[in-house]
Amino acid sequence: MTSIFNAFRSLAVFSLATFSAVAFSQASYPNRPIKIVVPYAAGGGADQVTRLFGQRLADRLKQPVVIDNRGGGSNTIGMSIVAKAPADGYTLGLVTPTFLMTQSMMKNHPYDTIKDFSAVAMLGDAPLFLVVPASLPVNNMKEFIQYGKAHQGQLNWASGGTTSTQGLAGLMFSSAAGLKTMQIQYKGSSQGMTDLLAGRVQFMFNPMPSIIGHTKSGTLKILGVASAERLTAHPEIPVIADTVPGFSTAGWFALVAPAGTPKEIIDRLNREASDIIKTPEVRASMIESGLEPRSMNPADFGKMMAVDFAKYAKIFAEAGIKLE
């Protein structure tokens, strides 16, 4: 009887110690640097948004925030790192709709998009803009479509792969506009931008942070935005649907963590993210860059991901796109 009592007492002490250690770890969070994995090459829109956010997060948490660019594999290289990381709040991943598409396109997908991650925070919507090199002899969507039809099969466009917001937008646009085009895939938008500027590809869909510098310098021309309505910050940019009825698509930037990350840590990060994007400085910077700041609690963000995951799977299945 005594041995049984001692065994229960030992178990209770062990459980209490474990609980105390976990509670202490969460209470002292963060006590070392936090890493945000960006599954895109440095220099693109996702990288720029993450660095803008990461700097402010570091200031608020009093710990360094390291940005780790891991482009390639249609996001899966970088997101595999996040999926396998300890669920302690020290490794996060920057995600876009591409994150929800890849499992519907790859035979040997390295993780379960929904089960292996926890939703953390939405940062903002990222409307996609159709841009062309300044050298292309078109100045609006009507002229571009006329040019494309006069050069059927000769228009190349850059994307981060079919399983990307750029890829989905390009495929949908080409189909809706009745154009025969060729998709050229890159590891990140910065590489695609290089070829766009050089005229080796003729158009590309990208969020404003990736293109604003080039449009201001006059090396790229924005022909339209893929949103349903004109943007408050850029009302001068026409909606593509005005020329191609029914066409619209959207992007966004958000944060996820490995599944099992303590709710207290996720809630803390969500609060910090929401407060950061509400600050006048960050809000103004995002809007000027063509982004729409947007907050969402973890539960609602998780539900949104599940719904969009199913939506993209249906789109690819109906399009007859085979697993690669």
N, C-alpha and C positions, 0 to 999 in steps of 0.2 A: 504493500500500500504506500509505504514511504517512497519507494522508487518511482511509483506512478506520480505521486505528488511532486517529487523533484523534477520529473520529466516535464510535467505541465508548467512548473515554475520556470524552468529553463526556457521552455517554448515562449512563455509570456514575456520573459526578459528579452529574449532574442527579437520577438515581434515589436516590443516597445522600442528597442534600440534601433531596429530597422526603420520604424515609423518616424522616430526622432531624427534619424539621419536624413531621411527624405524631406521631412518638414524643414529641417535646418537648411538643406540644400536649396529648397524652393524659396525660403525666407531670405537667404543671402544672395539670391539670383539678381543680377549676374555678378560673379566675382572673377571673371576672366574674359578674354576677348570673344566676341560673337562673330561667326562667319556666315556670310550670305553668299550662297552659290548662285551665280548667274549663268544659266546654260546657253549663253551666247558669247560671241567674241567681244572683246573690249571695243568701246567706241560707238556701239549701236544704241538705239533708243532704250532698250532694257537696261543696259549698263549705265547709261546716264541717269535714268530714273532711280536706280538702286543706289548710286553714289550720292545723289541729292538726298535721298531718304536716309542712307546709312550714316552720313555725317551728322545729321540731326539726332538720329537714334543714339549714336555714340555720346553726343553731348548730354543727352538726357539720362542715359544709363551709367555715365561715368566709366565706360569701358570702351576699348577700341572695337570698331566694327570693320572686319576685313572683307573685302569684296573679292571673291574667287571666281574668275571667268573660266568656264569649262564648256566651250562651244562644241558642236558636233553631235552626230547621231540623232538629229531632230529633237534636241533637248535631253535625250535619254542618258548621255554620258554624265552631264551635270546632275540630273535628278536622281541617278543611281547612287551618287555620292550622298545625297540627302536622305534617300530611303534607307541606306545602310548605316547612317550616323546614329550615335546614341540619342535617345529621345529625352534630351536634357535641356533643350532650349538654346544650345550653343551652336547649332547648325540649322540654318534656314535656307529656303530655296525661293528664288524669284520666279514666278510662273506667269504665263500668258495663256491664251486659249490653246496654243500648241500643246501644252502639257496634257490637255484633255483629249487630244486627237490621236496621239501616237499609238496607243494600245489598239486602236481600230485598224491600224495600217501595218503593224509589224507582227510577224509570226512568232519570233522569239523575244517578246517584250520583256525587259529585265525587272519590272516591278508591276505591282497592281496599283494603277493610278488612284483609285478611290480608297482602297484598304490600307495602303502603305504610307499614307500621309494624313496629317491633320491640318485643317484650314486654320489660318492665323489671321490674316487681314487683307482687305482690298485696299489698294492705294489709289487707283484711278482708272477711268476709261481712256483708251487710246485710239481715237478715230484714225482710220487709215486713209492716206491720201495717195492718189495716183499721180506719179511724177514721171517726167520724161527729160532727157538731156536738152539743154538749151539749143543744141544743134539740130534737133528734130524739127522739121518744118510744119509744126502745128502749134496752135495757141489756145485751143479749147477742146472740149470733149467731142463736139460734132466734127471738127476737123480731124481729130485723132482717129475716130472710127472710120471716117472716109479714107484716111491714109491707110489704115489697117486693112480695109477691104480692097484697096488698090494694090496692096502688097501682101495678100493672103499667104500664110505660111512663112513669111519673112520676119515677123516680129518676134523677138526674143524678150523674155522678161525674167527678172531676178527674184528669187525667193529663198527662204530658209528651208525649202523642201515642201512637198505636198502636204505633209503633216505640220503645217504652220499657218498662222493667220494670213501671212502673205500668200502662201500657196493656195489656200482655200479661196481667198479673194481673187487671185489671178485666174483660177479655174472657173469660178462663178462668173466673173466679168467677161472672160473670153466667150463663154457659152452664151451669156445673155446678150452680148453685143454682136454675136455672129461672126467672131474672128477666129481664124486658125493661127494659133500662136505656139511658141515653144518655151517651156519652163526651163530655166537654168538654175540649178540648185547650189546653194552656198552654205557654209557652216554658220554664217551670221550675216546680218544686214550690212555690216561695214564692208565686207568683201564684195557683196552684191553692189553696194553703192560705188565702189571703185570702178567696177565694169560699167555701171550706168553712166558715170561721169565721163568715162572714156568712149562711150557710144557703142560698146560691145554688146550691150543689151539696150532695148529701146523703151522699156517702162518697168515700173516697180511700184508695189504698194508698201507704204511704210508710215509709221506714226511720225508726228511732227518733230520730236527731238532728234531723229536721225537725219532729217532733211532741212531743217530750218536754216542752218548756216549756209548751205548750198543754194537755197532759194534766195536768201538775202544777197548772196554774192552774184546771183544771176546765172549760175552754172546749171541749175535745174529749174524746171517749170512745173508748178502744180496745176493740174487740169481739173481736179475735182476731189471731193471727199466722199468716202463710202458710207457715211452716216445717213440716217433717215431724214435729218433736218440740217440746215446750215448751223454752223457753230457760232456761239455768242461771241467768242474772241476773234473769230475770223469769218465774219458774215460775207466778206467779198468772195470767198471760195465757193463755187457752185456745187450743188449736190449731184453726184454722178447719175442718180436716179432721174434727174430732170431730162437726161439724154437717153439713158438706158432704164426704162421704166421697171420698177420692181427690184432693182439691184441695191442691196445694202449689206454691209457686214461690219463687225466691230471688233476691237481688240481691248485688252485691259492688262493691267499689271497688278500682281498680288503676291502675298507671301504664304508659304506653307512650311510645315515642320514634319519631322518623322512621326509616324503614328505612335501614340502612347505618350507623347509629350504632356506633362502635367497640365491640367486645365488652368491652374493658377498662373503658370508661366505664359500660356497662350493668351489668357485674358489680359495679363500685364502687357504683353507685346501688342495686342489689339488696341488697348487704350493708348499706348504710346504712339502707335501708327495713326490712329484717329486724330490725336492731338497735334501730331506733326503736320498732317496735311491740312489742318484747319488754320495753322499759323499764316498770317498775311503774306509773309515772305515766300513760303513754300507754295502756297495757293497761287500767288501771282506768278511765280516762276513756272508752275505747271500749266496754268491757263495760257501764258504767253507762248509756251512750247506746244500748244495744241492739245493738251491733256485736260481731262475733266476730273478734278479731285473727287473721290468717292469713298465713303466709309461703309463698312458692313460688319456686323458682329460675326464671330466664328461660326455659329450655328447656321445663319442665313447664307454665309459664303459657302459652307459645306454643302448645303442643299442646292445652291446654284451650280456648283461644280458637278454634282450628281446628275442634274437635269441636262446640263450642257454636254456632259460626257455621252449620255444616251442620244442626244440630238445629233452630235457629230458622227456617232457610229451609224445612225440611220442615214445621214447624208452620204457618207462614203459607200454604204451598202447599196443605196439606190443608184449611185453613180456607177456602180459596177467596178469600183477600184479594188484590185486584188491585194491581199497581204503580201508584203515584201520580206 
